[in-house]
Amino acid sequence: MWRDLGLLRSELGLMLSRWRNRLGLGVLALVPLMVTIGMYQSSRAGGGPDIVGGLTNGLVVPLTALFAEAVLFLPLAVAMLSGDAIAGEANQGTLRYLLTVPVARTRLLVVKYLSLMIGAVMGVGIVLLVGGILGVAVFGAGETATLSGSRIGFWDSLGRLLLAGAYVSVILWAIAAIGLFFSTLVDQPVAVSIGVMVVVALMGIAQAVPELEWLRPWLLTTRVQSFVDLMRDPIYWTQMRNGVLVALGWMAVFLAAAWARFTSRDITS
Amino acid sequence: MTDPLAVRSTGLTKRFGSRTAVDGIDLVVPAGAVYGFLGPNGSGKTTTIRMLLGLVKPTAGAAQVLGHEVPGELQLALPRVGALIEGPAMHGHLSGRANLARLDAADRTADPRTRGRRMGEALERVGLTAAASKKFKNYSLGMKQRLGIAAALMQPHDLLVLDEPTNGLDPQGTREVRHLVSSLAQDGTTVLVSSHLLSEVEQMCSHVGVMSRGRLIAQDTLSGLKQQATARLRVETPDPELALGVLTSLGLGDATSEGPIVTGPMPADPAPERLVAALVEAGVRVRGFAVEGQGLEDLFVQLTGEGFDVA
């Protein structure tokens, strides 16, 4: 058990040792900075951001940044990581060495998925962390208005922010499951990343086509933004609960597919 | 070690679509042997090795590695096997040492507390201590090859599978690998080493299996094969039929004639001079008699119908 943690730690170390992943984290951190600058300038111009009306709680910054990144940047980050997961190892030839160490295929798949899950949380975490620090530094840690018009204190809003991060992470885990499956199909990490982004883009398009409205509840891109319900008073849970269930459904299907594929395939790379 | 055979396969077959890469081979690798798996590129050696290591699923047949069925009991067999498969492959942006640490972290049977020491010893053994913190992508091909071998040496193994271990090495490196293999064999490790180089196998191995177009066309001890290879009888006579009769009566039934030339494999017994005496006595007009030395290379060309690179 402890030695399995060793492999997971090695996996995370490998993930963070790549320059492009570090750069990716930097890009994710750039958005809350841009949001801060934008909000600062509009608050100086008077009026302030619409939903807040006199900004005294900086946590609006990470929340806005999360909203902006949840549809494109965060899925893109997950897409990149899932390309490396299996296809990247196959492409470099390191997969055959891992498997003959030996690492049982199911065990490797579990560790790879866990590291993707952690990677997704890191991505969300950096947005919240950078946004939170910048926001509080610039706008303070006072009360904030909910979408329902009532006001909540700083600690309450911090709790809601963390819940929002957790919700987005769960949706990203579903995207990671799709990515992991794609990663077991081919030996080209870039193909995996593109494939995942194609799926995400298709979901975005399907969301916009009126005739496909029946599909909408199943789309992760629709679901991911439900976390704004956390800013209602009282919190409106229904959409988020359904979102989590839909995400679990995607996970179940694609993890099963990834497992079936990876445990039966010939490793010729 | 309980099983006297390190590797055994029966009818091991792999088809990729309609192409048969490995065609019903029966490998026998005795424990303690240095087994040279010889064959031209593309003859099915690597696919066979991948099947033994559970990377590729056999289409038919069965294989046992160190007494365990593969792929069924792979997780029991593989911890006792070190492998270098089709060239080294590691993460280019990590140092040699970091790459070893990653493989060791993946190994459930490896104790992380002794990792540093074991890495140091393995690196020392392949002469990479000085380059341990250099990035893998900056290694020369020979260094990469040696790091791959170091990875296989981090844990004690009963069987080492080395697929073309001297590929890309300079003569000095090749010699080092040869020494390494023989010192490992002396420690009791069974080594299965594949190569397309006859000279290499001849220098390192105690047993040889020859692959050609997916089939195992010869398998014996090196000395057994050499015997088969060195002794060929050649008789020149206007009485080939008579000569064949005499040779057959002396136990050389495999001899054949072509015009005035009779040839056949030459056994150790009876001695050549006795054959000549017997032939002359029977009235065969012997105009020429020779026992021709045939190199292993000639034998393999004869067996495979294709040449080997001889370096």
Interface residues (C-beta under 8 A of the other chain):
Chain A: R3 D4 G6 L7 R9 S10 G13 L14 S17 R18 W19 Q92 G93 T94 R96 Y97 L98 L99 T100 V101 P102 V103 A104 S264 D266 I267 T268
Chain B: R50 L53 G54 L55 V56 K57 L74 Q75 L78 P79 V81 A83 I85 E86 G87 A89 M90 H91 G92 H93 L94 A98 A101 R102 L103 A105 A106 D107 R108 A110 P112 A151
